[in-house]
Amino acid sequence: MAVTKQEFIEAVAAKTGSSKRDAAEAVEAFLSTVEDALKAGDSVTFTGFGKFHTTHRAARMGVNPRNPSEKVQIRAATVPKFSAGSVLKKAVN
């Protein structure tokens, strides 16, 4: 089951004892800060938890899903990535 943004905000509010409005502002600020750092080409690292970073994906040939015999060129792109840290990996396992 996936956790929605609203459910995440409610969980943050419950864990911190703050209002949902304050928790929503904190979550939005976190997401905005990570987004700004990635746009600038920086990475965001939380020791033990993980690292948000960007990577370059080269241009490549793909297949049109509506017509599998048709090849299409997929442009190069910079994409966001998340690498889980050791503490998070242990917690999940």
N, CA, C and O atoms as a GROMACS GRO file, in nm:
protein
  372
    1MET      N    1   0.084  -0.119   0.000
    1MET     CA    2   0.000   0.000   0.000
    1MET      C    3   0.088   0.125   0.000
    1MET      O    4   0.183   0.133   0.078
    2ALA      N    5   0.059   0.219  -0.084
    2ALA     CA    6   0.135   0.344  -0.094
    2ALA      C    7   0.079   0.446   0.006
    2ALA      O    8  -0.041   0.452   0.030
    3VAL      N    9   0.168   0.526   0.061
    3VAL     CA   10   0.129   0.633   0.151
    3VAL      C   11   0.116   0.760   0.067
    3VAL      O   12   0.210   0.797  -0.003
    4THR      N   13   0.001   0.826   0.075
    4THR     CA   14  -0.019   0.949   0.001
    4THR      C   15   0.050   1.065   0.074
    4THR      O   16   0.089   1.054   0.190
    5LYS      N   17   0.062   1.175   0.004
    5LYS     CA   18   0.124   1.293   0.064
    5LYS      C   19   0.044   1.339   0.186
    5LYS      O   20   0.102   1.376   0.288
    6GLN      N   21  -0.089   1.337   0.176
    6GLN     CA   22  -0.173   1.380   0.286
    6GLN      C   23  -0.156   1.288   0.407
    6GLN      O   24  -0.150   1.335   0.520
    7GLU      N   25  -0.150   1.157   0.383
    7GLU     CA   26  -0.128   1.062   0.492
    7GLU      C   27   0.009   1.084   0.556
    7GLU      O   28   0.024   1.073   0.678
    8PHE      N   29   0.108   1.115   0.474
    8PHE     CA   30   0.242   1.142   0.525
    8PHE      C   31   0.241   1.267   0.613
    8PHE      O   32   0.302   1.268   0.720
    9ILE      N   33   0.172   1.371   0.570
    9ILE     CA   34   0.161   1.494   0.648
    9ILE      C   35   0.092   1.466   0.781
    9ILE      O   36   0.136   1.517   0.885
   10GLU      N   37  -0.013   1.386   0.779
   10GLU     CA   38  -0.083   1.352   0.903
   10GLU      C   39   0.008   1.274   0.998
   10GLU      O   40   0.003   1.295   1.119
   11ALA      N   41   0.090   1.184   0.944
   11ALA     CA   42   0.183   1.107   1.027
   11ALA      C   43   0.290   1.198   1.089
   11ALA      O   44   0.326   1.181   1.205
   12VAL      N   45   0.340   1.293   1.011
   12VAL     CA   46   0.438   1.389   1.063
   12VAL      C   47   0.375   1.472   1.174
   12VAL      O   48   0.438   1.496   1.277
   13ALA      N   49   0.252   1.517   1.153
   13ALA     CA   50   0.183   1.597   1.255
   13ALA      C   51   0.166   1.516   1.383
   13ALA      O   52   0.186   1.568   1.493
   14ALA      N   53   0.129   1.389   1.369
   14ALA     CA   54   0.109   1.304   1.487
   14ALA      C   55   0.241   1.279   1.561
   14ALA      O   56   0.244   1.281   1.684
   15LYS      N   57   0.348   1.254   1.488
   15LYS     CA   58   0.477   1.224   1.552
   15LYS      C   59   0.540   1.346   1.618
   15LYS      O   60   0.610   1.333   1.718
   16THR      N   61   0.514   1.464   1.562
   16THR     CA   62   0.576   1.585   1.617
   16THR      C   63   0.484   1.660   1.713
   16THR      O   64   0.529   1.750   1.783
   17GLY      N   65   0.358   1.622   1.716
   17GLY     CA   66   0.263   1.693   1.802
   17GLY      C   67   0.228   1.830   1.749
   17GLY      O   68   0.179   1.915   1.823
   18SER      N   69   0.254   1.853   1.622
   18SER     CA   70   0.223   1.983   1.562
   18SER      C   71   0.091   1.974   1.486
   18SER      O   72   0.034   1.866   1.470
   19SER      N   73   0.044   2.087   1.441
   19SER     CA   74  -0.080   2.090   1.364
   19SER      C   75  -0.055   2.035   1.224
   19SER      O   76   0.059   2.028   1.178
   20LYS      N   77  -0.162   1.996   1.158
   20LYS     CA   78  -0.149   1.947   1.021
   20LYS      C   79  -0.098   2.057   0.929
   20LYS      O   80  -0.025   2.030   0.834
   21ARG      N   81  -0.137   2.180   0.956
   21ARG     CA   82  -0.092   2.293   0.875
   21ARG      C   83   0.059   2.312   0.887
   21ARG      O   84   0.128   2.330   0.787
   22ASP      N   85   0.110   2.306   1.012
   22ASP     CA   86   0.255   2.320   1.032
   22ASP      C   87   0.331   2.204   0.970
   22ASP      O   88   0.436   2.223   0.910
   23ALA      N   89   0.276   2.084   0.984
   23ALA     CA   90   0.340   1.966   0.925
   23ALA      C   91   0.341   1.977   0.773
   23ALA      O   92   0.440   1.942   0.709
   24ALA      N   93   0.232   2.025   0.716
   24ALA     CA   94   0.224   2.041   0.570
   24ALA      C   95   0.327   2.142   0.522
   24ALA      O   96   0.392   2.120   0.419
   25GLU      N   97   0.344   2.251   0.596
   25GLU     CA   98   0.445   2.351   0.560
   25GLU      C   99   0.585   2.292   0.568
   25GLU      O  100   0.669   2.320   0.482
   26ALA      N  101   0.611   2.211   0.670
   26ALA     CA  102   0.742   2.149   0.686
   26ALA      C  103   0.770   2.050   0.573
   26ALA      O  104   0.880   2.049   0.518
   27VAL      N  105   0.671   1.969   0.538
   27VAL     CA  106   0.688   1.872   0.429
   27VAL      C  107   0.709   1.945   0.297
   27VAL      O  108   0.797   1.907   0.220
   28GLU      N  109   0.631   2.048   0.271
   28GLU     CA  110   0.647   2.126   0.148
   28GLU      C  111   0.784   2.192   0.142
   28GLU      O  112   0.847   2.194   0.037
   29ALA      N  113   0.830   2.244   0.256
   29ALA     CA  114   0.963   2.307   0.260
   29ALA      C  115   1.072   2.204   0.233
   29ALA      O  116   1.167   2.233   0.161
   30PHE      N  117   1.058   2.084   0.290
   30PHE     CA  118   1.156   1.978   0.266
   30PHE      C  119   1.160   1.943   0.118
   30PHE      O  120   1.267   1.939   0.058
   31LEU      N  121   1.043   1.917   0.059
   31LEU     CA  122   1.037   1.878  -0.082
   31LEU      C  123   1.092   1.988  -0.172
   31LEU      O  124   1.164   1.960  -0.268
   32SER      N  125   1.058   2.112  -0.143
   32SER     CA  126   1.105   2.225  -0.221
   32SER      C  127   1.257   2.240  -0.212
   32SER      O  128   1.322   2.270  -0.312
   33THR      N  129   1.312   2.221  -0.094
   33THR     CA  130   1.455   2.233  -0.073
   33THR      C  131   1.531   2.124  -0.149
   33THR      O  132   1.633   2.152  -0.211
   34VAL      N  133   1.480   2.001  -0.143
   34VAL     CA  134   1.544   1.892  -0.217
   34VAL      C  135   1.535   1.920  -0.367
   34VAL      O  136   1.634   1.902  -0.439
   35GLU      N  137   1.419   1.964  -0.414
   35GLU     CA  138   1.400   1.995  -0.556
   35GLU      C  139   1.496   2.105  -0.601
   35GLU      O  140   1.558   2.093  -0.707
   36ASP      N  141   1.509   2.211  -0.522
   36ASP     CA  142   1.599   2.321  -0.556
   36ASP      C  143   1.745   2.274  -0.564
   36ASP      O  144   1.819   2.314  -0.654
   37ALA      N  145   1.784   2.190  -0.469
   37ALA     CA  146   1.922   2.139  -0.469
   37ALA      C  147   1.947   2.053  -0.593
   37ALA      O  148   2.053   2.065  -0.656
   38LEU      N  149   1.852   1.968  -0.629
   38LEU     CA  150   1.870   1.882  -0.746
   38LEU      C  151   1.872   1.965  -0.875
   38LEU      O  152   1.949   1.934  -0.967
   39LYS      N  153   1.789   2.069  -0.882
   39LYS     CA  154   1.790   2.157  -1.000
   39LYS      C  155   1.926   2.225  -1.016
   39LYS      O  156   1.972   2.248  -1.128
   40ALA      N  157   1.989   2.256  -0.904
   40ALA     CA  158   2.119   2.323  -0.906
   40ALA      C  159   2.233   2.224  -0.932
   40ALA      O  160   2.349   2.265  -0.943
   41GLY      N  161   2.201   2.096  -0.942
   41GLY     CA  162   2.304   1.997  -0.967
   41GLY      C  163   2.370   1.943  -0.841
   41GLY      O  164   2.468   1.869  -0.849
   42ASP      N  165   2.318   1.981  -0.726
   42ASP     CA  166   2.372   1.934  -0.599
   42ASP      C  167   2.304   1.803  -0.558
   42ASP      O  168   2.207   1.761  -0.620
   43SER      N  169   2.358   1.741  -0.455
   43SER     CA  170   2.294   1.623  -0.398
   43SER      C  171   2.256   1.654  -0.254
   43SER      O  172   2.312   1.745  -0.193
   44VAL      N  173   2.162   1.577  -0.200
   44VAL     CA  174   2.118   1.594  -0.062
   44VAL      C  175   2.139   1.460   0.008
   44VAL      O  176   2.081   1.359  -0.032
   45THR      N  177   2.223   1.459   0.112
   45THR     CA  178   2.258   1.335   0.180
   45THR      C  179   2.213   1.340   0.325
   45THR      O  180   2.240   1.436   0.397
   46PHE      N  181   2.143   1.234   0.366
   46PHE     CA  182   2.106   1.213   0.505
   46PHE      C  183   2.180   1.087   0.549
   46PHE      O  184   2.141   0.976   0.512
   47THR      N  185   2.285   1.104   0.628
   47THR     CA  186   2.369   0.992   0.667
   47THR      C  187   2.285   0.880   0.727
   47THR      O  188   2.207   0.901   0.820
   48GLY      N  189   2.302   0.761   0.672
   48GLY     CA  190   2.228   0.644   0.718
   48GLY      C  191   2.096   0.625   0.648
   48GLY      O  192   2.054   0.511   0.626
   49PHE      N  193   2.030   0.735   0.610
   49PHE     CA  194   1.899   0.724   0.545
   49PHE      C  195   1.914   0.709   0.395
   49PHE      O  196   1.860   0.614   0.336
   50GLY      N  197   1.985   0.801   0.332
   50GLY     CA  198   2.004   0.790   0.188
   50GLY      C  199   2.047   0.921   0.126
   50GLY      O  200   2.072   1.021   0.193
   51LYS      N  201   2.055   0.917  -0.008
   51LYS     CA  202   2.106   1.031  -0.083
   51LYS      C  203   2.016   1.056  -0.204
   51LYS      O  204   1.987   0.965  -0.282
   52PHE      N  205   1.974   1.180  -0.219
   52PHE     CA  206   1.902   1.225  -0.338
   52PHE      C  207   2.006   1.288  -0.430
   52PHE      O  208   2.084   1.373  -0.386
   53HIS      N  209   2.009   1.248  -0.556
   53HIS     CA  210   2.105   1.305  -0.651
   53HIS      C  211   2.048   1.294  -0.792
   53HIS      O  212   1.942   1.236  -0.814
   54THR      N  213   2.119   1.352  -0.887
   54THR     CA  214   2.077   1.343  -1.026
   54THR      C  215   2.180   1.265  -1.105
   54THR      O  216   2.296   1.257  -1.066
   55THR      N  217   2.136   1.208  -1.214
   55THR     CA  218   2.227   1.137  -1.302
   55THR      C  219   2.185   1.166  -1.446
   55THR      O  220   2.069   1.197  -1.473
   56HIS      N  221   2.281   1.155  -1.536
   56HIS     CA  222   2.253   1.181  -1.677
   56HIS      C  223   2.216   1.049  -1.744
   56HIS      O  224   2.287   0.949  -1.731
   57ARG      N  225   2.105   1.051  -1.816
   57ARG     CA  226   2.066   0.933  -1.892
   57ARG      C  227   2.087   0.967  -2.039
   57ARG      O  228   2.032   1.064  -2.090
   58ALA      N  229   2.167   0.886  -2.107
   58ALA     CA  230   2.202   0.911  -2.247
   58ALA      C  231   2.082   0.890  -2.340
   58ALA      O  232   1.987   0.820  -2.306
   59ALA      N  233   2.090   0.952  -2.456
   59ALA     CA  234   1.987   0.930  -2.559
   59ALA      C  235   1.993   0.784  -2.603
   59ALA      O  236   2.100   0.722  -2.604
   60ARG      N  237   1.877   0.732  -2.640
   60ARG     CA  238   1.874   0.591  -2.680
   60ARG      C  239   1.756   0.566  -2.772
   60ARG      O  240   1.665   0.649  -2.785
   61MET      N  241   1.758   0.451  -2.836
   61MET     CA  242   1.647   0.411  -2.922
   61MET      C  243   1.548   0.332  -2.837
   61MET      O  244   1.587   0.250  -2.754
   62GLY      N  245   1.420   0.358  -2.859
   62GLY     CA  246   1.315   0.287  -2.788
   62GLY      C  247   1.215   0.232  -2.888
   62GLY      O  248   1.232   0.246  -3.009
   63VAL      N  249   1.110   0.171  -2.836
   63VAL     CA  250   1.006   0.113  -2.919
   63VAL      C  251   0.875   0.182  -2.888
   63VAL      O  252   0.842   0.206  -2.772
   64ASN      N  253   0.800   0.215  -2.993
   64ASN     CA  254   0.668   0.274  -2.977
   64ASN      C  255   0.574   0.165  -2.924
   64ASN      O  256   0.555   0.064  -2.992
   65PRO      N  257   0.516   0.182  -2.804
   65PRO     CA  258   0.431   0.076  -2.749
   65PRO      C  259   0.305   0.050  -2.832
   65PRO      O  260   0.250  -0.061  -2.828
   66ARG      N  261   0.258   0.149  -2.906
   66ARG     CA  262   0.140   0.129  -2.991
   66ARG      C  263   0.173   0.055  -3.119
   66ARG      O  264   0.087  -0.010  -3.178
   67ASN      N  265   0.299   0.065  -3.161
   67ASN     CA  266   0.342  -0.001  -3.284
   67ASN      C  267   0.484  -0.055  -3.258
   67ASN      O  268   0.582   0.012  -3.289
   68PRO      N  269   0.494  -0.175  -3.202
   68PRO     CA  270   0.626  -0.228  -3.162
   68PRO      C  271   0.730  -0.237  -3.274
   68PRO      O  272   0.849  -0.245  -3.245
   69SER      N  273   0.688  -0.235  -3.397
   69SER     CA  274   0.786  -0.241  -3.504
   69SER      C  275   0.848  -0.104  -3.533
   69SER      O  276   0.946  -0.095  -3.607
   70GLU      N  277   0.791   0.000  -3.477
   70GLU     CA  278   0.840   0.137  -3.499
   70GLU      C  279   0.941   0.176  -3.392
   70GLU      O  280   0.912   0.165  -3.273
   71LYS      N  281   1.057   0.220  -3.433
   71LYS     CA  282   1.161   0.267  -3.340
   71LYS      C  283   1.145   0.417  -3.320
   71LYS      O  284   1.111   0.490  -3.413
   72VAL      N  285   1.171   0.464  -3.197
   72VAL     CA  286   1.165   0.606  -3.167
   72VAL      C  287   1.292   0.647  -3.093
   72VAL      O  288   1.350   0.568  -3.019
   73GLN      N  289   1.335   0.769  -3.115
   73GLN     CA  290   1.453   0.822  -3.048
   73GLN      C  291   1.410   0.884  -2.916
   73GLN      O  292   1.321   0.970  -2.913
   74ILE      N  293   1.470   0.841  -2.807
   74ILE     CA  294   1.443   0.897  -2.675
   74ILE      C  295   1.559   0.991  -2.641
   74ILE      O  296   1.675   0.952  -2.644
   75ARG      N  297   1.525   1.117  -2.610
   75ARG     CA  298   1.627   1.219  -2.583
   75ARG      C  299   1.704   1.192  -2.454
   75ARG      O  300   1.656   1.122  -2.365
   76ALA      N  301   1.822   1.248  -2.447
   76ALA     CA  302   1.901   1.243  -2.324
   76ALA      C  303   1.829   1.325  -2.218
   76ALA      O  304   1.758   1.420  -2.250
   77ALA      N  305   1.849   1.289  -2.092
   77ALA     CA  306   1.780   1.360  -1.984
   77ALA      C  307   1.862   1.351  -1.856
   77ALA      O  308   1.942   1.259  -1.837
   78THR      N  309   1.840   1.447  -1.769
   78THR     CA  310   1.892   1.442  -1.634
   78THR      C  311   1.777   1.396  -1.546
   78THR      O  312   1.670   1.458  -1.547
   79VAL      N  313   1.797   1.289  -1.470
   79VAL     CA  314   1.688   1.231  -1.392
   79VAL      C  315   1.725   1.225  -1.244
   79VAL      O  316   1.842   1.206  -1.209
   80PRO      N  317   1.625   1.242  -1.156
   80PRO     CA  318   1.652   1.231  -1.012
   80PRO      C  319   1.664   1.084  -0.972
   80PRO      O  320   1.600   0.997  -1.029
   81LYS      N  321   1.749   1.060  -0.873
   81LYS     CA  322   1.770   0.925  -0.820
   81LYS      C  323   1.773   0.932  -0.668
   81LYS      O  324   1.803   1.036  -0.609
   82PHE      N  325   1.742   0.819  -0.606
   82PHE     CA  326   1.756   0.807  -0.461
   82PHE      C  327   1.831   0.678  -0.433
   82PHE      O  328   1.795   0.572  -0.482
   83SER      N  329   1.936   0.689  -0.353
   83SER     CA  330   2.013   0.572  -0.311
   83SER      C  331   1.992   0.554  -0.161
   83SER      O  332   2.024   0.644  -0.083
   84ALA      N  333   1.939   0.440  -0.122
   84ALA     CA  334   1.911   0.414   0.019
   84ALA      C  335   2.041   0.394   0.097
   84ALA      O  336   2.136   0.334   0.047
   85GLY      N  337   2.043   0.446   0.219
   85GLY     CA  338   2.157   0.429   0.307
   85GLY      C  339   2.149   0.299   0.385
   85GLY      O  340   2.048   0.229   0.381
   86SER      N  341   2.256   0.266   0.454
   86SER     CA  342   2.265   0.137   0.524
   86SER      C  343   2.161   0.122   0.635
   86SER      O  344   2.105   0.014   0.653
   87VAL      N  345   2.133   0.228   0.709
   87VAL     CA  346   2.035   0.220   0.818
   87VAL      C  347   1.896   0.194   0.762
   87VAL      O  348   1.821   0.112   0.815
   88LEU      N  349   1.861   0.261   0.654
   88LEU     CA  350   1.731   0.240   0.591
   88LEU      C  351   1.720   0.100   0.534
   88LEU      O  352   1.616   0.036   0.547
   89LYS      N  353   1.826   0.051   0.472
   89LYS     CA  354   1.825  -0.084   0.417
   89LYS      C  355   1.805  -0.188   0.526
   89LYS      O  356   1.729  -0.283   0.507
   90LYS      N  357   1.871  -0.171   0.640
   90LYS     CA  358   1.855  -0.263   0.752
   90LYS      C  359   1.713  -0.257   0.809
   90LYS      O  360   1.656  -0.360   0.845
   91ALA      N  361   1.657  -0.138   0.816
   91ALA     CA  362   1.522  -0.121   0.871
   91ALA      C  363   1.418  -0.189   0.784
   91ALA      O  364   1.320  -0.244   0.835
   92VAL      N  365   1.438  -0.184   0.652
   92VAL     CA  366   1.342  -0.244   0.560
   92VAL      C  367   1.352  -0.395   0.561
   92VAL      O  368   1.251  -0.465   0.550
   93ASN      N  369   1.474  -0.446   0.574
   93ASN     CA  370   1.493  -0.591   0.579
   93ASN      C  371   1.462  -0.640   0.718
   93ASN      O  372   1.472  -0.760   0.744
   0.00000   0.00000   0.00000
